[in-house]
Amino acid sequence: MSNQTIIAFDFGTRSIGIAVGQTLTATASPLAAVKAQDGVPDWTLIEKVISEWQPDYLVVGLPLNMDGSEQELTQRAKKFANRLHGRLGKKVELQDERLSTTEARSRLFEKGGYKSLSKGRVDSQSAVIILESWFEALYQ
């Protein structure tokens, strides 16, 4: 597989975490989270990230209950994914994000204690975990 750039989003109603990664190394790095008003992001900032990184794909975390059933946020994340595709014309894939926030908090805490657990950092670290799990599924 040739090297492709992927951008992942951890959708939330107040903050949307963003991460970027490469298929060649299957690694991801956090970018700055984007504030949202009731799930509506600052599209100018998202478009800026997309034009800066020129990704081949976009991945949106799909929030599900632990039993795999959908919740209210599931539909909103799907709607966000559809809007990304419609506005940016990029291929968008959904990735199960169960436990990504818990894992993100754990990783950040290990690195920097409580002061590293700001909302934006947790959301972007969650996006990293979503992208890493997408890579894992890709290479299975």
C-alpha atoms as a printed R data frame, in Angstrom:
    type eleno elety resid chain resno       x      y      z
1   ATOM     1    CA   MET     A     1   0.000  0.000  0.000
2   ATOM     2    CA   SER     A     2   1.362  3.413 -0.894
3   ATOM     3    CA   ASN     A     3   1.685  5.993  1.854
4   ATOM     4    CA   GLN     A     4  -1.575  7.803  2.438
5   ATOM     5    CA   THR     A     5  -2.424 10.567  4.865
6   ATOM     6    CA   ILE     A     6  -5.495 10.029  7.044
7   ATOM     7    CA   ILE     A     7  -7.197 12.523  9.337
8   ATOM     8    CA   ALA     A     8  -9.370 11.224 12.175
9   ATOM     9    CA   PHE     A     9 -12.032 13.052 14.165
10  ATOM    10    CA   ASP     A    10 -13.382 12.361 17.649
11  ATOM    11    CA   PHE     A    11 -16.803 13.987 17.328
12  ATOM    12    CA   GLY     A    12 -18.290 15.716 20.351
13  ATOM    13    CA   THR     A    13 -20.989 18.333 20.845
14  ATOM    14    CA   ARG     A    14 -18.551 20.857 22.410
15  ATOM    15    CA   SER     A    15 -15.168 19.794 21.089
16  ATOM    16    CA   ILE     A    16 -13.956 17.728 18.132
17  ATOM    17    CA   GLY     A    17 -10.582 16.070 18.514
18  ATOM    18    CA   ILE     A    18  -8.390 15.752 15.425
19  ATOM    19    CA   ALA     A    19  -5.428 13.503 14.639
20  ATOM    20    CA   VAL     A    20  -3.324 12.901 11.535
21  ATOM    21    CA   GLY     A    21  -1.557  9.714 10.516
22  ATOM    22    CA   GLN     A    22   0.166  7.859  7.694
23  ATOM    23    CA   THR     A    23  -0.697  4.379  6.413
24  ATOM    24    CA   LEU     A    24   2.989  3.590  5.774
25  ATOM    25    CA   THR     A    25   3.919  3.793  9.470
26  ATOM    26    CA   ALA     A    26   0.384  3.214 10.868
27  ATOM    27    CA   THR     A    27   1.085  5.947 13.412
28  ATOM    28    CA   ALA     A    28  -0.992  8.953 14.429
29  ATOM    29    CA   SER     A    29  -0.320 12.312 16.080
30  ATOM    30    CA   PRO     A    30  -2.776 14.667 17.773
31  ATOM    31    CA   LEU     A    31  -3.655 18.028 16.242
32  ATOM    32    CA   ALA     A    32  -5.489 20.865 17.987
33  ATOM    33    CA   ALA     A    33  -9.118 20.129 18.832
34  ATOM    34    CA   VAL     A    34 -11.799 22.340 17.283
35  ATOM    35    CA   LYS     A    35 -14.530 23.868 19.424
36  ATOM    36    CA   ALA     A    36 -18.118 23.066 18.477
37  ATOM    37    CA   GLN     A    37 -21.455 24.663 19.326
38  ATOM    38    CA   ASP     A    38 -23.943 21.861 19.998
39  ATOM    39    CA   GLY     A    39 -22.077 19.603 17.562
40  ATOM    40    CA   VAL     A    40 -21.578 22.231 14.854
41  ATOM    41    CA   PRO     A    41 -17.845 22.763 14.341
42  ATOM    42    CA   ASP     A    42 -15.987 25.799 13.108
43  ATOM    43    CA   TRP     A    43 -15.924 24.597  9.490
44  ATOM    44    CA   THR     A    44 -13.298 27.212  8.569
45  ATOM    45    CA   LEU     A    45 -10.824 25.596 10.972
46  ATOM    46    CA   ILE     A    46 -11.650 22.090  9.748
47  ATOM    47    CA   GLU     A    47 -11.227 23.172  6.120
48  ATOM    48    CA   LYS     A    48  -7.872 24.753  7.062
49  ATOM    49    CA   VAL     A    49  -6.662 21.457  8.577
50  ATOM    50    CA   ILE     A    50  -7.797 19.544  5.482
51  ATOM    51    CA   SER     A    51  -6.084 21.953  3.072
52  ATOM    52    CA   GLU     A    52  -2.896 21.906  5.155
53  ATOM    53    CA   TRP     A    53  -2.603 18.104  5.407
54  ATOM    54    CA   GLN     A    54  -4.311 17.094  2.117
55  ATOM    55    CA   PRO     A    55  -5.566 13.745  3.484
56  ATOM    56    CA   ASP     A    56  -6.531 10.817  1.274
57  ATOM    57    CA   TYR     A    57  -9.224  9.678  3.737
58  ATOM    58    CA   LEU     A    58 -11.112 10.954  6.751
59  ATOM    59    CA   VAL     A    59 -12.082  8.718  9.671
60  ATOM    60    CA   VAL     A    60 -14.800  9.660 12.161
61  ATOM    61    CA   GLY     A    61 -15.113  7.874 15.487
62  ATOM    62    CA   LEU     A    62 -18.493  6.193 15.903
63  ATOM    63    CA   PRO     A    63 -19.702  6.377 19.508
64  ATOM    64    CA   LEU     A    64 -21.519  3.179 20.454
65  ATOM    65    CA   ASN     A    65 -22.739  1.740 23.736
66  ATOM    66    CA   MET     A    66 -20.608 -1.053 25.173
67  ATOM    67    CA   ASP     A    67 -23.065 -3.652 23.812
68  ATOM    68    CA   GLY     A    68 -22.620 -2.209 20.289
69  ATOM    69    CA   SER     A    69 -26.005 -0.499 20.184
70  ATOM    70    CA   GLU     A    70 -26.370  3.071 18.991
71  ATOM    71    CA   GLN     A    71 -26.865  6.074 21.251
72  ATOM    72    CA   GLU     A    72 -27.992  9.645 20.561
73  ATOM    73    CA   LEU     A    73 -24.432 10.743 19.766
74  ATOM    74    CA   THR     A    74 -24.070  7.920 17.200
75  ATOM    75    CA   GLN     A    75 -26.516  9.611 14.792
76  ATOM    76    CA   ARG     A    76 -24.881 13.002 15.318
77  ATOM    77    CA   ALA     A    77 -21.427 11.557 14.532
78  ATOM    78    CA   LYS     A    78 -22.831  9.952 11.347
79  ATOM    79    CA   LYS     A    79 -24.346 13.305 10.352
80  ATOM    80    CA   PHE     A    80 -20.963 14.997 10.958
81  ATOM    81    CA   ALA     A    81 -19.276 12.334  8.771
82  ATOM    82    CA   ASN     A    82 -21.826 12.971  5.987
83  ATOM    83    CA   ARG     A    83 -21.247 16.726  6.218
84  ATOM    84    CA   LEU     A    84 -17.457 16.241  6.033
85  ATOM    85    CA   HIS     A    85 -17.914 14.201  2.864
86  ATOM    86    CA   GLY     A    86 -20.390 16.690  1.380
87  ATOM    87    CA   ARG     A    87 -18.330 19.798  2.155
88  ATOM    88    CA   LEU     A    88 -14.864 18.433  1.414
89  ATOM    89    CA   GLY     A    89 -15.512 15.714 -1.165
90  ATOM    90    CA   LYS     A    90 -13.234 13.274  0.694
91  ATOM    91    CA   LYS     A    91 -13.928  9.606  1.409
92  ATOM    92    CA   VAL     A    92 -15.091  9.278  5.034
93  ATOM    93    CA   GLU     A    93 -15.066  6.053  7.021
94  ATOM    94    CA   LEU     A    94 -16.572  5.398 10.444
95  ATOM    95    CA   GLN     A    95 -14.576  3.622 13.159
96  ATOM    96    CA   ASP     A    96 -15.913  2.134 16.394
97  ATOM    97    CA   GLU     A    97 -14.579  4.348 19.179
98  ATOM    98    CA   ARG     A    98 -15.707  2.473 22.287
99  ATOM    99    CA   LEU     A    99 -13.342  3.172 25.210
100 ATOM   100    CA   SER     A   100 -11.188  5.638 23.212
101 ATOM   101    CA   THR     A   101 -11.728  8.465 25.736
102 ATOM   102    CA   THR     A   102 -10.836  6.194 28.666
103 ATOM   103    CA   GLU     A   103  -7.668  5.082 26.856
104 ATOM   104    CA   ALA     A   104  -6.817  8.704 25.926
105 ATOM   105    CA   ARG     A   105  -7.120  9.864 29.549
106 ATOM   106    CA   SER     A   106  -4.934  6.977 30.695
107 ATOM   107    CA   ARG     A   107  -2.180  7.744 28.142
108 ATOM   108    CA   LEU     A   108  -2.196 11.473 28.873
109 ATOM   109    CA   PHE     A   109  -2.180 10.933 32.633
110 ATOM   110    CA   GLU     A   110   0.830  8.600 32.332
111 ATOM   111    CA   LYS     A   111   2.724 11.307 30.440
112 ATOM   112    CA   GLY     A   112   1.790 14.400 32.427
113 ATOM   113    CA   GLY     A   113  -0.553 13.765 35.357
114 ATOM   114    CA   TYR     A   114  -3.823 15.614 35.902
115 ATOM   115    CA   LYS     A   115  -2.640 18.853 34.286
116 ATOM   116    CA   SER     A   116  -2.386 17.054 30.928
117 ATOM   117    CA   LEU     A   117  -6.098 16.132 30.972
118 ATOM   118    CA   SER     A   118  -7.561 19.270 29.353
119 ATOM   119    CA   LYS     A   119 -10.697 18.631 27.260
120 ATOM   120    CA   GLY     A   120  -9.060 19.472 23.909
121 ATOM   121    CA   ARG     A   121  -6.027 17.281 24.607
122 ATOM   122    CA   VAL     A   122  -8.207 14.341 25.628
123 ATOM   123    CA   ASP     A   123 -10.374 14.742 22.492
124 ATOM   124    CA   SER     A   124  -7.348 14.880 20.171
125 ATOM   125    CA   GLN     A   125  -5.716 11.909 21.938
126 ATOM   126    CA   SER     A   126  -9.029 10.060 21.461
127 ATOM   127    CA   ALA     A   127  -8.774 10.859 17.736
128 ATOM   128    CA   VAL     A   128  -5.258  9.323 17.761
129 ATOM   129    CA   ILE     A   129  -6.669  6.134 19.317
130 ATOM   130    CA   ILE     A   130  -9.539  6.040 16.795
131 ATOM   131    CA   LEU     A   131  -7.016  6.328 13.953
132 ATOM   132    CA   GLU     A   132  -4.713  3.681 15.464
133 ATOM   133    CA   SER     A   133  -7.655  1.263 15.747
134 ATOM   134    CA   TRP     A   134  -8.571  2.043 12.116
135 ATOM   135    CA   PHE     A   135  -4.994  1.155 11.075
136 ATOM   136    CA   GLU     A   136  -5.198 -2.076 13.093
137 ATOM   137    CA   ALA     A   137  -8.409 -3.066 11.311
138 ATOM   138    CA   LEU     A   138  -6.823 -2.148  7.961
139 ATOM   139    CA   TYR     A   139  -3.850 -4.463  8.479
140 ATOM   140    CA   GLN     A   140  -5.675 -7.488  9.937
